[in-house]
Amino acid sequence: MTYGFYSTPKCCQGMERQDVAFAIIDAFTEWENAVPKLNFQWLYPGDDADIRIRFTSLSPPYYGFGYYPPDGRLLLDISRTLWSTSSNPVPYKLDLQSESMHEIGHTLGLEHTNDPASVMYPTLSSSTIKRELTQLDINNIRALYRSKPHHELANSI
């Protein structure tokens, strides 16, 4: 499965594109490690990728939005969200990798959980880090792909 940015990406103000890319690559790697049959590849430009990432303006209360399969869009807010790639974000910034992991979960077909420690919990507070999947997240993604071996992940699959 491929993922990448649309060819004309806007990016986060004051952040290096490389740091943004690494945060998102690390988020995909975490999901890939949880389910060995998921194999993600970066595609540039990402206009034809299975999961297409774009920084755009989103309406409150959304910081990000991941569309369920087979849509494949992953949107991240740039209008009012201050992003961070630091392992210790300041209180008014949102961790990009944590939010990306959550939205990737939606693009894979997962819904929200009731566990506040879970990556798939519906809210993420500023300066909070959720860069590792909980056992609940792992169980849910494995159950989804065990029960639907031909689950359509995105447009071209």
VOPAGU-2260 file (C-alpha; in pm, 1 decimal, decimal comma):
REM VOPAGU-2260
SITE   aa  ch    i         X         Y         Z
SITE  MET   A    0       0,0       0,0       0,0
SITE  THR   A    1     132,9     342,0     -89,7
SITE  TYR   A    2     106,1     676,0      87,0
SITE  GLY   A    3     231,8    1023,8      16,2
SITE  PHE   A    4     160,4    1394,0       4,5
SITE  TYR   A    5     -35,8    1554,3    -273,5
SITE  SER   A    6     210,9    1706,2    -521,5
SITE  THR   A    7     151,7    2062,5    -402,3
SITE  PRO   A    8     163,7    2025,3     -26,4
SITE  LYS   A    9     127,2    2313,6     208,7
SITE  CYS   A   10     318,2    2246,8     523,4
SITE  CYS   A   11     332,3    2347,6     881,5
SITE  GLN   A   12     459,1    2696,2     951,7
SITE  GLY   A   13     803,0    2698,8    1110,7
SITE  MET   A   14     864,6    2325,3    1061,1
SITE  GLU   A   15    1117,1    2155,8     837,9
SITE  ARG   A   16     956,3    1939,3     567,6
SITE  GLN   A   17    1198,6    1660,5     656,5
SITE  ASP   A   18    1078,9    1658,0    1020,0
SITE  VAL   A   19     717,2    1646,6     902,6
SITE  ALA   A   20     793,3    1358,3     664,6
SITE  PHE   A   21     978,3    1159,4     932,5
SITE  ALA   A   22     692,6    1202,0    1183,1
SITE  ILE   A   23     444,2    1064,5     930,7
SITE  ILE   A   24     676,3     783,8     816,2
SITE  ASP   A   25     723,2     682,0    1181,4
SITE  ALA   A   26     344,3     676,9    1228,9
SITE  PHE   A   27     299,3     442,3     931,8
SITE  THR   A   28     585,1     223,7    1056,6
SITE  GLU   A   29     412,1     178,2    1393,1
SITE  TRP   A   30      95,8      48,1    1220,0
SITE  GLU   A   31     302,2    -171,7     987,8
SITE  ASN   A   32     481,6    -328,5    1284,9
SITE  ALA   A   33     147,0    -413,3    1445,8
SITE  VAL   A   34      16,2    -601,8    1143,1
SITE  PRO   A   35     288,2    -776,2     942,6
SITE  LYS   A   36      69,8    -808,8     633,8
SITE  LEU   A   37      45,9    -428,7     608,0
SITE  ASN   A   38     330,2    -308,5     389,2
SITE  PHE   A   39     349,2      66,3     336,9
SITE  GLN   A   40     560,3     243,8      77,0
SITE  TRP   A   41     620,3     617,8      43,1
SITE  LEU   A   42     519,2     750,5    -299,7
SITE  TYR   A   43     623,8    1090,5    -430,0
SITE  PRO   A   44     432,0    1272,0    -547,7
SITE  GLY   A   45     142,1    1113,8    -364,2
SITE  ASP   A   46    -146,9    1214,4    -592,4
SITE  ASP   A   47    -198,1     851,7    -696,4
SITE  ALA   A   48    -112,2     694,2    -360,6
SITE  ASP   A   49    -359,0     472,2    -178,6
SITE  ILE   A   50    -345,6     709,8     120,3
SITE  ARG   A   51    -310,6    1073,3      15,8
SITE  ILE   A   52    -196,7    1323,9     278,7
SITE  ARG   A   53    -273,4    1694,5     265,7
SITE  PHE   A   54    -230,8    1985,8     504,9
SITE  THR   A   55    -540,5    2201,1     468,4
SITE  SER   A   56    -782,1    2417,5     665,1
SITE  LEU   A   57   -1024,4    2211,2     873,0
SITE  SER   A   58   -1322,8    2337,1    1066,6
SITE  PRO   A   59   -1319,9    2315,1    1446,1
SITE  PRO   A   60   -1303,6    2085,1    1633,8
SITE  TYR   A   61   -1092,1    1883,7    1386,9
SITE  TYR   A   62    -711,8    1876,7    1387,1
SITE  GLY   A   63    -708,0    1592,2    1139,5
SITE  PHE   A   64    -944,2    1373,5     947,8
SITE  GLY   A   65    -885,9    1025,1     805,7
SITE  TYR   A   66   -1142,4     885,8     565,0
SITE  TYR   A   67   -1242,5     521,4     594,1
SITE  PRO   A   68   -1150,8     281,5     313,6
SITE  PRO   A   69   -1159,0     291,6      21,5
SITE  ASP   A   70   -1138,1     675,0      19,4
SITE  GLY   A   71    -776,6     705,4     135,8
SITE  ARG   A   72    -759,3    1076,6     223,4
SITE  LEU   A   73    -577,6    1193,1     535,0
SITE  LEU   A   74    -618,3    1562,9     610,6
SITE  LEU   A   75    -426,4    1763,5     871,9
SITE  ASP   A   76    -520,3    2114,5     978,4
SITE  ILE   A   77    -298,1    2415,6     907,5
SITE  SER   A   78    -543,5    2695,9     977,0
SITE  ARG   A   79    -536,7    2696,1    1357,2
SITE  THR   A   80    -326,6    2397,9    1467,6
SITE  LEU   A   81      31,3    2448,1    1579,4
SITE  TRP   A   82     212,9    2120,1    1514,4
SITE  SER   A   83     520,1    1977,7    1682,7
SITE  THR   A   84     757,3    1692,8    1604,1
SITE  SER   A   85     939,1    1728,0    1934,9
SITE  SER   A   86     932,7    1439,3    2180,5
SITE  ASN   A   87     832,1    1698,6    2439,1
SITE  PRO   A   88     588,4    1942,0    2270,5
SITE  VAL   A   89     506,4    2267,6    2442,4
SITE  PRO   A   90     154,6    2295,1    2593,2
SITE  TYR   A   91      -2,8    2480,8    2300,0
SITE  LYS   A   92     126,1    2247,8    2025,4
SITE  LEU   A   93     -15,8    1919,2    1899,8
SITE  ASP   A   94     209,7    1623,3    1829,2
SITE  LEU   A   95     206,3    1555,5    1454,7
SITE  GLN   A   96     306,0    1189,9    1480,0
SITE  SER   A   97      37,9    1115,1    1741,0
SITE  GLU   A   98    -237,7    1278,9    1536,3
SITE  SER   A   99    -113,0    1113,3    1217,7
SITE  MET   A  100    -124,6     771,5    1383,2
SITE  HIS   A  101    -486,8     831,5    1482,7
SITE  GLU   A  102    -590,3     939,6    1133,5
SITE  ILE   A  103    -399,4     652,9     970,2
SITE  GLY   A  104    -605,6     421,0    1190,8
SITE  HIS   A  105    -920,3     564,3    1032,1
SITE  THR   A  106    -780,3     526,1     678,2
SITE  LEU   A  107    -723,4     160,2     765,9
SITE  GLY   A  108   -1085,4     123,4     879,2
SITE  LEU   A  109   -1068,1     162,6    1258,2
SITE  GLU   A  110   -1322,3     351,4    1464,6
SITE  HIS   A  111   -1270,4     534,5    1795,4
SITE  THR   A  112   -1216,0     352,7    2124,2
SITE  ASN   A  113   -1321,0     438,6    2479,4
SITE  ASP   A  114    -969,7     392,5    2620,6
SITE  PRO   A  115    -801,3     732,7    2681,9
SITE  ALA   A  116    -455,9     570,9    2639,6
SITE  SER   A  117    -543,9     437,3    2294,0
SITE  VAL   A  118    -419,7     604,0    1976,6
SITE  MET   A  119    -777,5     567,5    1849,7
SITE  TYR   A  120    -929,5     760,9    2140,8
SITE  PRO   A  121   -1135,0    1045,2    1984,8
SITE  THR   A  122    -937,8    1336,3    2131,6
SITE  LEU   A  123    -573,4    1433,3    2160,6
SITE  SER   A  124    -473,7    1714,6    2394,2
SITE  SER   A  125    -192,4    1953,5    2317,7
SITE  SER   A  126     151,9    1842,1    2437,9
SITE  THR   A  127      28,5    1480,1    2464,3
SITE  ILE   A  128     236,2    1205,4    2304,8
SITE  LYS   A  129      69,9     887,5    2173,1
SITE  ARG   A  130     334,1     744,7    1942,0
SITE  GLU   A  131     292,5     381,1    2039,5
SITE  LEU   A  132     -10,5     165,5    1975,7
SITE  THR   A  133    -177,1      23,7    2283,9
SITE  GLN   A  134    -265,0    -344,5    2301,7
SITE  LEU   A  135    -626,5    -241,7    2230,9
SITE  ASP   A  136    -519,9     -63,0    1910,6
SITE  ILE   A  137    -316,7    -367,6    1804,1
SITE  ASN   A  138    -598,1    -610,7    1884,3
SITE  ASN   A  139    -850,6    -398,6    1692,8
SITE  ILE   A  140    -640,5    -364,2    1377,2
SITE  ARG   A  141    -546,3    -732,6    1381,0
SITE  ALA   A  142    -909,8    -833,6    1430,4
SITE  LEU   A  143   -1017,1    -610,2    1143,1
SITE  TYR   A  144    -769,3    -763,9     901,6
SITE  ARG   A  145    -814,0   -1116,9    1032,2
SITE  SER   A  146   -1191,5   -1096,7     989,4
SITE  LYS   A  147   -1170,0    -925,0     649,8
SITE  PRO   A  148    -871,1   -1079,2     473,0
SITE  HIS   A  149    -959,3    -897,7     152,4
SITE  HIS   A  150   -1052,3    -572,7     325,7
SITE  GLU   A  151   -1022,5    -296,0      69,5
SITE  LEU   A  152    -782,4     -43,2     214,6
SITE  ALA   A  153    -787,8     231,0     -41,4
SITE  ASN   A  154    -872,2     321,5    -399,7
SITE  SER   A  155    -628,1     106,0    -590,1
SITE  ILE   A  156    -629,8    -204,2    -374,5
